[in-house]
Amino acid sequence: MLDKLGHHWQVRTRREFFTRAGSGLAGLALGSMLAGKGVAAPRAVDPMAPKAPHFPPKAKSVIWLFMEGGPSHVDLFDPKPLLEKLNGQPMPASFGRPITAMGTANNTLMQSKRQWKQHGQSGLWVSDWYPHIAEHADELAVIRSCKADGLNHVGSVCQMNTGSILAGRPSMGAWVTYGLGSANRNLPTFVVLLDDREVVGGPKNWSSGFLPATFQGTQFRTGDTPILHLKNPDGVSKAQQRSKLDFLNELNARWDADKEDDSELDARIRSYELAYQMQSSGPEAVDLSKESEATRKLYGMDDEATLAYGRNCLLARRLVERGVRFVELYCGSGSGWDAHSHIEENHSKWCRASDKPIAGLLTDLKARGLLEETLVVWGGEFGRTPFNEKGDGRDHNPWGFTIWMAGGGVKPGQAIGTTDEIGLRGVENPYHVHDVHASILHMLGLDHERVTYLHNGRAERPTLTDGKLIKELLA
């Protein structure tokens, strides 16, 4: 049996069932009586109030480093010596039926031009495209056998965020906000940071879907002013601003009194209040000038190539430090990593843009004692095929690709799962996007099967109808 929020009733006897059901009917009658006297029935409890997790969490926050466009796992974290031997040859029949997204299945195999080394005591393989991240090899858990369902960017980015290639479902950040509530009422709980372009598919990737609108992500702007209008206009005092907001809330509440199911209006009312609260705490949270020159250099903010992502990584650290639960940072917004041709030029650019900032983030989190309670996730919507496309590029590969995690309860210094010898398919312990989502929620103390919301008569959950914990991840 489910209540209005989609939570299961723990009913043990028929007597208890009828008692609870009868109480609900009494509540309906009371609401009707109050409405008849012109008194609005009380709204639900504050949806952003902190909620207890299902079990003790390993992590308090998530920083998701989203490499949009599909970084090539066979050129970054999953070396394939056989590709060197088979370079320029058709794929052997022993690897099964050729599959590709863009009709390159009959193209010849293409070796990686990278130099590979094992790093740290763990001996994890990382290519020379990521020299700074390689220094953190002993902190990474590299999942080499990920798989997804989408072939194009719009559906695949959507699935990596929401679990479905079709729009309309809540994003992971929205589910986390719904499941845990807010840890800082003066800042958004779920923040999205872009670089220089819009993400493919746009705001649906941080939407609340069928959850109440108040759980959706808040997009910050790029540059030195990520939050606009933090200061009152000249001549408007704090007291005047508070009075204006109170009056606006009163008008909204009157309109909202008989519209209990209008989550959009409720979210707008709450967003006005959050905006007011952010006027006091927001400027300090996003003011990177307070950071030391050494910290700014650590994130690569002294180099034009790494400035944009370095700024966002530093901002992400400041946000989780202040209680923001979920921060998603896009690198290569607008499918920047999508190297159908000239992969050397393309990936050299984006690896340089992200390598030092990500390494700086890991170093900084660890130095501040935050890495243990912050789950860092790296990956794109899919990987890339071992076939050549247009002679010097690679196609989309959702059948076997790499994601890594660090901090937040993750067992570090290990590779989990494998792809076949050419990096086309996950073969040993393949893990679906839903498994990745289930594991992220687990680190935050949430059981993905118990995070439910009643929608259209169905108890919906983040991982749809499947998903399992990647147990090897756990420390």
C-alpha positions as CSV (number, residue, x, y, z in Angstrom):
1,M,0.0,0.0,0.0
2,L,1.3,3.5,-0.9
3,D,0.7,6.8,0.6
4,K,0.3,10.1,-1.4
5,L,4.1,10.5,-1.7
6,G,4.6,7.0,-2.9
7,H,6.0,5.6,0.3
8,H,5.1,2.1,1.3
9,W,2.8,1.6,4.3
10,Q,4.2,-0.9,6.7
11,V,0.9,-2.6,7.6
12,R,1.0,-5.8,9.5
13,T,-2.7,-6.6,10.3
14,R,-6.1,-6.0,8.7
15,R,-7.1,-4.0,11.9
16,E,-4.1,-1.7,11.4
17,F,-4.9,-1.2,7.7
18,F,-8.5,-0.2,8.4
19,T,-7.4,2.1,11.3
20,R,-5.0,4.0,9.0
21,A,-7.4,4.1,6.1
22,G,-10.1,5.4,8.3
23,S,-7.8,8.1,9.6
24,G,-7.2,9.2,6.1
25,L,-11.0,9.5,5.4
26,A,-11.3,11.6,8.6
27,G,-8.7,13.9,7.3
28,L,-10.5,14.3,4.0
29,A,-13.7,15.2,5.9
30,L,-11.8,17.8,8.1
31,G,-10.3,19.4,5.0
32,S,-13.8,19.7,3.4
33,M,-15.2,21.2,6.6
34,L,-12.4,23.8,6.8
35,A,-12.8,24.7,3.1
36,G,-16.5,25.2,3.7
37,K,-15.7,27.8,6.3
38,G,-13.3,29.6,4.1
39,V,-10.2,28.1,5.8
40,A,-7.6,26.6,3.5
41,A,-6.4,23.1,4.5
42,P,-2.7,23.0,5.5
43,R,-0.3,22.2,2.8
44,A,2.1,19.3,2.9
45,V,5.2,19.6,5.1
46,D,8.2,21.5,3.7
47,P,9.5,19.2,0.9
48,M,13.0,20.6,1.3
49,A,13.2,19.8,5.0
50,P,16.2,17.4,5.7
51,K,15.2,13.8,5.6
52,A,16.8,10.8,7.2
53,P,18.6,8.4,4.8
54,H,17.7,4.7,4.8
55,F,21.0,3.8,6.3
56,P,24.2,5.6,7.4
57,P,25.6,7.3,4.3
58,K,29.2,7.1,3.1
59,A,28.9,10.5,1.3
60,K,27.1,13.7,2.0
61,S,27.5,15.2,-1.5
62,V,28.1,14.3,-5.2
63,I,30.2,16.1,-7.7
64,W,29.5,14.7,-11.1
65,L,32.2,15.6,-13.7
66,F,30.2,15.1,-17.0
67,M,32.4,14.9,-20.1
68,E,29.7,15.6,-22.7
69,G,30.1,14.1,-26.1
70,G,31.6,10.7,-25.3
71,P,35.3,10.5,-24.2
72,S,37.2,7.6,-25.7
73,H,37.8,4.9,-23.0
74,V,40.3,3.1,-25.3
75,D,42.4,6.2,-25.4
76,L,42.1,7.2,-21.7
77,F,41.6,4.4,-19.1
78,D,41.2,1.1,-20.9
79,P,44.3,0.2,-23.0
80,K,43.9,-2.4,-25.7
81,P,47.3,-3.8,-27.0
82,L,45.4,-6.0,-29.5
83,L,44.2,-2.8,-31.3
84,E,47.9,-2.1,-32.2
85,K,48.3,-5.5,-33.7
86,L,45.0,-5.3,-35.7
87,N,45.4,-1.6,-36.7
88,G,44.0,-1.1,-40.2
89,Q,42.3,-4.5,-40.3
90,P,38.7,-5.5,-40.3
91,M,37.2,-6.7,-36.9
92,P,37.7,-10.5,-36.5
93,A,34.5,-12.5,-36.6
94,S,35.4,-13.9,-33.2
95,F,34.3,-10.5,-31.6
96,G,30.7,-11.0,-32.8
97,R,28.5,-9.0,-35.1
98,P,29.9,-5.5,-35.7
99,I,27.7,-2.8,-34.2
100,T,28.0,1.0,-34.5
101,A,25.8,4.0,-34.3
102,M,26.8,5.8,-37.5
103,G,27.3,3.0,-39.9
104,T,31.1,2.4,-39.3
105,A,30.8,-1.3,-38.5
106,N,32.7,-2.3,-41.6
107,N,35.5,0.2,-41.1
108,T,38.9,-1.0,-40.0
109,L,40.1,-1.0,-36.4
110,M,42.2,1.9,-35.3
111,Q,44.9,1.8,-32.6
112,S,45.3,4.3,-29.9
113,K,48.2,6.7,-30.4
114,R,48.6,7.4,-26.7
115,Q,51.4,6.4,-24.4
116,W,50.2,4.2,-21.5
117,K,51.7,3.7,-18.1
118,Q,50.6,2.1,-14.8
119,H,50.4,4.6,-11.9
120,G,50.5,4.4,-8.2
121,Q,50.6,1.4,-6.0
122,S,47.4,0.2,-7.6
123,G,49.0,0.0,-11.0
124,L,45.9,1.5,-12.8
125,W,46.5,2.3,-16.4
126,V,46.0,5.9,-17.5
127,S,47.1,7.4,-20.8
128,D,49.4,10.4,-21.3
129,W,46.3,12.5,-22.1
130,Y,45.5,12.7,-18.4
131,P,48.9,13.1,-16.6
132,H,47.6,15.0,-13.6
133,I,44.6,12.7,-12.9
134,A,47.1,9.8,-13.2
135,E,48.8,11.1,-10.1
136,H,45.5,10.2,-8.3
137,A,45.3,6.6,-9.6
138,D,45.2,5.2,-6.1
139,E,42.1,7.2,-5.3
140,L,40.1,6.0,-8.3
141,A,37.7,3.1,-8.8
142,V,37.6,2.7,-12.6
143,I,34.5,0.9,-13.9
144,R,35.5,-0.3,-17.4
145,S,32.4,-2.3,-18.3
146,C,29.6,0.3,-18.3
147,K,26.8,0.1,-20.8
148,A,23.8,2.2,-21.9
149,D,20.9,2.1,-24.3
150,G,21.1,5.3,-26.4
151,L,23.0,5.7,-29.7
152,N,22.7,9.5,-30.1
153,H,23.7,12.3,-27.8
154,V,20.3,13.6,-26.9
155,G,19.0,10.3,-25.7
156,S,22.2,9.2,-24.1
157,V,22.9,12.4,-22.1
158,C,19.3,12.1,-21.0
159,Q,19.7,8.5,-19.8
160,M,22.9,9.2,-18.0
161,N,21.1,11.9,-16.1
162,T,17.6,10.4,-15.7
163,G,17.9,6.7,-16.4
164,S,15.8,6.9,-19.6
165,I,16.6,7.8,-23.2
166,L,13.2,9.5,-23.3
167,A,12.6,12.9,-21.7
168,G,10.2,13.4,-18.8
169,R,11.8,11.5,-15.9
170,P,13.5,13.2,-12.9
171,S,17.3,13.6,-13.0
172,M,19.6,12.0,-10.4
173,G,20.1,15.4,-8.7
174,A,16.3,15.8,-8.4
175,W,15.9,12.3,-6.9
176,V,18.7,13.0,-4.4
177,T,17.0,16.3,-3.4
178,Y,13.6,14.5,-3.1
179,G,15.2,11.7,-1.0
180,L,17.3,13.8,1.4
181,G,16.0,17.4,1.3
182,S,18.2,20.4,1.8
183,A,21.3,20.7,4.0
184,N,21.6,24.5,3.5
185,R,18.4,26.5,3.1
186,N,20.4,29.5,1.8
187,L,21.7,27.7,-1.3
188,P,20.1,25.4,-3.9
189,T,20.5,21.7,-3.1
190,F,21.1,20.7,-6.8
191,V,23.4,23.0,-8.9
192,V,24.4,22.6,-12.6
193,L,27.5,24.3,-14.0
194,L,28.1,24.6,-17.8
195,D,31.2,25.7,-19.7
196,D,30.7,27.7,-22.9
197,R,27.7,26.2,-24.6
198,E,24.3,24.6,-23.8
199,V,24.1,21.0,-23.0
200,V,22.5,18.7,-25.6
201,G,18.8,18.3,-24.6
202,G,19.0,21.4,-22.3
203,P,17.3,21.7,-19.0
204,K,15.5,18.3,-19.2
205,N,18.8,16.8,-18.0
206,W,18.4,18.5,-14.6
207,S,14.6,18.5,-14.6
208,S,12.4,17.2,-11.7
209,G,10.3,15.3,-14.2
210,F,7.1,14.1,-12.6
211,L,8.5,15.0,-9.1
212,P,7.3,18.4,-7.7
213,A,9.1,21.2,-9.5
214,T,10.9,22.4,-6.4
215,F,13.4,19.5,-6.8
216,Q,14.7,20.5,-10.2
217,G,18.4,21.7,-10.6
218,T,19.5,25.3,-10.5
219,Q,21.7,26.3,-13.4
220,F,24.5,28.8,-12.6
221,R,26.0,31.0,-15.2
222,T,29.5,30.8,-16.5
223,G,32.1,33.4,-15.7
224,D,32.7,35.6,-12.6
225,T,29.0,36.1,-11.9
226,P,27.4,32.7,-11.7
227,I,24.3,34.0,-9.9
228,L,22.7,37.2,-11.2
229,H,20.9,39.9,-9.2
230,L,22.4,39.0,-5.8
231,K,22.4,42.6,-4.8
232,N,19.4,44.8,-4.3
233,P,18.9,47.6,-6.8
234,D,20.1,51.0,-5.5
235,G,17.7,52.6,-3.1
236,V,16.1,49.2,-2.1
237,S,16.8,48.3,1.5
238,K,16.8,44.7,2.9
239,A,13.7,45.5,4.8
240,Q,11.9,46.7,1.7
241,Q,13.0,43.6,-0.2
242,R,11.7,41.4,2.7
243,S,8.4,43.3,2.8
244,K,8.0,43.0,-1.0
245,L,8.6,39.3,-0.9
246,D,6.2,38.7,2.0
247,F,3.5,40.6,0.1
248,L,4.2,38.5,-3.1
249,N,4.1,35.3,-1.1
250,E,0.7,36.4,0.5
251,L,-0.8,36.9,-3.0
252,N,0.6,33.6,-4.3
253,A,-0.7,31.8,-1.2
254,R,-4.2,33.1,-1.8
255,W,-4.1,32.0,-5.4
256,D,-2.5,28.7,-4.4
257,A,-5.0,27.9,-1.6
258,D,-7.3,25.7,-3.7
259,K,-4.5,24.4,-6.0
260,E,-2.8,21.8,-3.9
261,D,-1.5,19.8,-6.9
262,D,0.1,22.8,-8.6
263,S,3.7,22.0,-7.9
264,E,4.9,24.6,-10.4
265,L,3.4,27.5,-8.4
266,D,4.6,26.0,-5.1
267,A,8.1,25.7,-6.6
268,R,8.0,29.4,-7.7
269,I,7.0,30.5,-4.2
270,R,9.9,28.6,-2.7
271,S,12.3,29.9,-5.4
272,Y,11.4,33.5,-4.4
273,E,12.2,32.7,-0.8
274,L,15.5,30.9,-1.8
275,A,16.5,33.8,-4.0
276,Y,16.0,36.2,-1.0
277,Q,18.1,33.9,1.3
278,M,20.8,33.6,-1.4
279,Q,21.2,37.4,-1.4
280,S,22.9,37.0,2.0
281,S,24.9,33.8,1.5
282,G,25.2,33.5,-2.3
283,P,27.8,36.2,-2.8
284,E,30.2,34.7,-0.4
285,A,29.7,31.2,-1.7
286,V,30.6,32.1,-5.3
287,D,33.3,34.7,-4.6
288,L,36.4,32.9,-5.8
289,S,38.5,36.0,-5.2
290,K,38.7,34.9,-1.6
291,E,40.7,31.9,-2.6
292,S,44.5,32.0,-2.3
293,E,46.6,32.3,-5.4
294,A,48.0,28.9,-4.7
295,T,44.5,27.4,-4.7
296,R,43.6,29.1,-8.0
297,K,46.8,27.8,-9.6
298,L,46.0,24.3,-8.3
299,Y,42.8,24.3,-10.3
300,G,44.5,25.7,-13.4
301,M,42.9,29.2,-13.2
302,D,46.2,30.8,-14.3
303,D,45.9,29.2,-17.7
304,E,43.4,30.2,-20.3
305,A,43.0,26.5,-21.5
306,T,42.0,25.3,-18.0
307,L,40.4,28.5,-16.6
308,A,36.7,27.7,-17.4
309,Y,36.6,24.2,-16.0
310,G,39.0,25.1,-13.2
311,R,36.7,27.8,-12.1
312,N,33.7,25.4,-12.1
313,C,35.7,22.7,-10.2
314,L,36.7,25.2,-7.5
315,L,33.1,26.5,-7.3
316,A,31.9,22.9,-6.9
317,R,34.2,22.4,-3.9
318,R,33.0,25.6,-2.3
319,L,29.3,24.6,-2.8
320,V,29.7,21.1,-1.3
321,E,31.6,22.7,1.5
322,R,28.5,24.7,2.2
323,G,26.0,21.8,2.1
324,V,25.0,21.6,-1.5
325,R,24.2,18.0,-2.1
326,F,24.6,17.5,-5.8
327,V,26.8,19.5,-8.2
328,E,27.0,18.6,-11.9
329,L,29.8,20.1,-14.0
330,Y,29.7,19.8,-17.7
331,C,33.0,19.8,-19.7
332,G,32.5,20.1,-23.4
333,S,28.8,21.2,-23.3
334,G,27.2,20.7,-26.7
335,S,28.9,17.4,-27.3
336,G,32.5,18.8,-27.3
337,W,34.1,15.4,-26.9
338,D,32.2,14.0,-29.9
339,A,35.3,13.1,-32.0
340,H,33.9,11.5,-35.2
341,S,37.0,12.9,-36.9
342,H,40.3,14.4,-35.7
343,I,40.2,12.7,-32.3
344,E,43.8,13.6,-31.6
345,E,43.0,17.3,-31.9
346,N,39.6,17.0,-30.2
347,H,40.6,15.0,-27.2
348,S,43.9,16.9,-26.7
349,K,41.8,20.0,-26.3
350,W,39.3,18.6,-23.8
351,C,41.7,16.5,-21.8
352,R,43.9,19.6,-21.3
353,A,40.9,21.6,-20.3
354,S,39.8,19.1,-17.7
355,D,42.9,17.2,-16.5
356,K,44.5,19.8,-14.1
357,P,41.2,21.1,-12.8
358,I,39.9,17.6,-11.9
359,A,43.3,16.7,-10.3
360,G,43.2,20.0,-8.4
361,L,39.7,19.2,-7.2
362,L,40.7,15.8,-5.9
363,T,43.8,17.3,-4.2
364,D,41.8,20.1,-2.6
365,L,39.0,17.9,-1.4
366,K,41.5,15.5,0.2
367,A,43.5,18.3,1.9
368,R,40.3,19.7,3.4
369,G,39.0,16.3,4.6
370,L,36.1,16.5,2.2
371,L,37.0,13.7,-0.2
372,E,35.8,11.1,2.3
373,E,32.3,12.6,2.4
374,T,32.1,13.7,-1.3
375,L,31.5,11.2,-4.1
376,V,33.3,12.4,-7.3
377,V,32.0,10.8,-10.5
378,W,33.7,11.2,-13.9
379,G,32.3,10.1,-17.3
380,G,30.3,10.9,-20.4
381,E,27.1,9.5,-21.9
382,F,29.1,6.7,-23.7
383,G,32.5,5.9,-24.9
384,R,33.9,5.5,-28.5
385,T,34.4,2.5,-30.8
386,P,37.6,0.8,-31.7
387,F,36.8,1.4,-35.4
388,N,38.0,4.4,-37.3
389,E,35.5,6.9,-38.6
390,K,36.5,9.3,-41.4
391,G,40.0,7.9,-41.0
392,D,41.0,9.6,-37.8
393,G,37.9,9.6,-35.5
394,R,35.8,7.2,-33.5
395,D,32.1,6.5,-33.4
396,H,29.7,6.4,-30.4
397,N,30.0,3.3,-28.2
398,P,27.3,2.6,-25.5
399,W,28.1,-1.1,-25.4
400,G,31.2,-0.9,-23.3
401,F,32.8,2.3,-21.8
402,T,34.5,3.7,-18.7
403,I,33.3,5.7,-15.7
404,W,35.3,6.3,-12.6
405,M,34.4,7.3,-9.0
406,A,36.5,8.6,-6.1
407,G,35.9,9.5,-2.4
408,G,32.6,9.1,-0.7
409,G,32.9,5.5,0.4
410,V,34.4,4.1,-2.8
411,K,37.1,1.4,-2.5
412,P,40.0,3.2,-4.3
413,G,42.8,2.0,-6.6
414,Q,40.9,-0.7,-8.6
415,A,39.5,-1.5,-12.0
416,I,36.1,-3.0,-12.1
417,G,34.9,-5.1,-15.0
418,T,36.4,-5.4,-18.5
419,T,35.6,-4.8,-22.1
420,D,36.6,-7.3,-24.8
421,E,40.2,-7.1,-26.2
422,I,39.3,-4.4,-28.7
423,G,37.1,-2.3,-26.2
424,L,33.8,-2.7,-28.1
425,R,31.6,-4.5,-25.5
426,G,31.6,-5.0,-21.8
427,V,32.2,-8.7,-21.1
428,E,33.2,-9.2,-17.5
429,N,30.7,-7.8,-14.9
430,P,29.0,-5.4,-17.3
431,Y,27.2,-2.6,-15.4
432,H,24.2,-0.6,-16.8
433,V,23.6,3.1,-16.2
434,H,20.9,2.0,-13.7
435,D,23.6,0.2,-11.7
436,V,25.7,3.3,-11.6
437,H,22.7,5.3,-10.4
438,A,21.8,2.7,-7.7
439,S,25.4,2.9,-6.5
440,I,25.5,6.7,-6.3
441,L,22.3,6.7,-4.3
442,H,23.7,3.9,-2.0
443,M,26.7,6.1,-1.2
444,L,24.3,8.8,0.0
445,G,22.5,6.3,2.2
446,L,19.5,5.8,-0.1
447,D,18.2,2.4,-1.3
448,H,17.2,3.0,-4.9
449,E,14.3,0.6,-4.5
450,R,12.9,2.5,-1.6
451,V,13.1,6.0,-3.1
452,T,9.7,6.0,-4.6
453,Y,7.1,8.5,-5.8
454,L,3.5,7.8,-6.8
455,H,2.9,8.9,-10.4
456,N,0.0,7.9,-12.5
457,G,-0.8,5.1,-10.1
458,R,2.6,3.6,-10.2
459,A,5.4,3.8,-7.5
460,E,8.2,5.2,-9.7
461,R,11.9,5.0,-8.6
462,P,15.2,6.4,-10.0
463,T,16.3,3.1,-11.6
464,L,12.9,2.3,-13.3
465,T,12.4,-1.5,-13.0
466,D,16.0,-2.7,-12.5
467,G,19.4,-1.6,-11.3
468,K,21.7,-3.2,-8.8
469,L,24.5,-2.0,-6.4
470,I,28.0,-2.3,-7.8
471,K,29.3,-4.1,-4.7
472,E,33.0,-3.9,-5.8
473,L,32.8,-0.1,-5.3
474,L,32.2,-0.3,-1.6
475,A,35.2,0.4,0.7
